[in-house]
Amino acid sequence: MALVPCVLAVSELGRIHPDEVFQALEPAYWRVHGYGVLAWEWREGLRNWAVPGVLAAFLKAAHGVGITDPRVYRGVVALPQFALHAWSLWAVYRFAERRAGPWGGALAVLL
């Protein structure tokens, strides 16, 4: 059951939240390529560059190996999201497993 969000993080290439583009993807693209749409919050320094910075590193690596298709870019930036989700599930399992045993850990991950 918990595998479903992991698979969707990589396979779903559409937007889930409208601001996703202007809060993460567009600033990351701007960082790598030097052009794009930056909302005023970025120009004024009100937003944190942590998430766009991580995504920019993945976009720069993709650009370095010749990936230029925007659909593939979406898959590339989904990889750190997938890794974070998988790590979170592992942390939930370990936390619950220490308290309720292996079955409790598995149940916690499924929930």
C-alpha positions, 0 to 999 in steps of 0.5 A: 500500500505504501508503495503506491505514493512512491510509484506515483511520485515518479510516474505522475508528471502532472502538477498536483499543486498549482504553486508547485511550479513557481515555488520549486520547479521554475526557480530551480530551472532559473538557477540552472539555465539563467532564465525563467519566471521568478515570482516577486518573493524570490526577487525580494529574498522572501523564499528559502532556496533549499528545495529549488537548490536541491532540484537545481542540482538534479536538473544541472546533472540531467543537463550535463548528461544531455537531457533536455526534454521537459517531461524527462526533467519532471521525472528527474526532479521526482527522484529526490521526492521519491527518495525522501518518501522512501526514507520517511517510510523506512524511518516509520518502519524502524520507529514502529518496529522498535515498539511493536515488533516487525508486524507493527512496523509493517502495519505502520508503513501500510497505514 
